[in-house]
Amino acid sequence: MTTDASQAEAVAVPAAGTKATDIAKPASNTLFVKAKRPVTIEDVRYNLQLAVELEHATLPVYLQAAYSLDDAKNGVIANMIIGVAMQEMEHFCQAANILVAVGGHPAIDDPKFVPSYPGGLPKEIGTQPGQAEFIVHLRPFSKDQIKSCFMVIEEPADPVDIKDTGLLKAASDIQDNYRTIGEFYEDIAKALTNLGDGVFSGKPDGQVYGMFGIKPILCLADAQAAIERIIVEGEGTPTEPTEDGTDDMAHYYTYYEIYKGRKIAKQGDDWVFTDETIPFDPTGVADIPDDPKQEDYAPGSAAAIQSQSFNTYYSNLLKALHLSFNGNPDKINDAIALMFDLKIQAKNLMQTPLDDGSGKFAAPTWQYVP
């Protein structure tokens, strides 16, 4: 259940002390978010629902890569990606809590909530007009998937010592678009500030909190703090690649470390690659197809049965999350249990050979089961 070493992108390992300035992605690979700037409370609720969908849309993609890694050979990388995914789940809950706090109702148990791969990110989140279309694929781990997908999703507006100076302009007016997911969240925070404390219920009723360090959203200050945490955990700060006040790298820089195979640390005034390596064994990646679908597996085959089982667990997770944020917060315990079950189901599936003569193994399709 391993992939050929030739499938892994060869990446030169930088010498210790080399500044992290060697990735300058072309504008065609830069993620933009079409701006629907919120003004009314209805606008804010719409954008918060979109935020919940966005945070969820990254999870199948990140987890597909993590689950494809052999824990014995590539456990360090798998755990780094799962760590990011767990924070994305935290962001999902934070956005849902804010939506509940301002009188909204997160819609999660819905086939339309589940993204289709290959495809763009939810609704109006994707590539700015005039740029090449940004398509997200369900793929096993590779250095290329890290660079061309994960780092694009998580990229800050101004990465710290990571790419060439100057912001990437697009063909259309930059004011009509957000440059990053962080700017999308910042606009929600601005709208909430303008609307004031009066739009908040002031009660924790219907919210989920206590795990992941999540606190209930009772007022404007709570919402602002939650949004700031989402932004910093994903992008770092304008001057540091770490999460504010911690030694942990923000998501973009975690993925950059994986891509380059080296840890980043501060030396003097510079952020540099150290000689601490992040090893990657290309023989420790499950040989699974890109963008699998349930219909790809022959009816009645072991792959079809295992895939349907995975999708049932996944759909039950979405249903438990929907109930959790719509009046039954105790259901979050069911959701957490199902999250752990998903990995077991995925690993079983990735050990199931396809019967099409390809020599590949089956993979999760992340499809909704009513």
Secondary structure, 3 states (H helix, E strand, C coil): CCCCHHHCCCCCCCCCCCECCCCCCCHHHCCEEECCCCCCHHHHHHHHHHHHHHHHHHHHHHHHHHHCECHHHHHHHHHHHHHHHHHHHHHHHHHHHHHHHCCCCCCCCCHHHCCCCCECCCCCEECCCCCCCCCECCCCCCHHHHHHHHHHHHCCCCCCCCCCCCCCCCCCCHHHEECCHHHHHHHHHHHHHHHCHHHCCCCCCCCCCCCCCCCCCCCHHHHHHHHHHHHHHHHCCCCCCECCCCCCECHHHHHHHHHHCEEEEEECCEEEEEEEECCCCHHHECCCCCCCCHHHCCCCCHHHHHHHHHHHHHHHHHHHHHHHCCCCHHHHHHHHHHHHHHHHHHHHHCCCECCCCCCCECCCCCCCCC
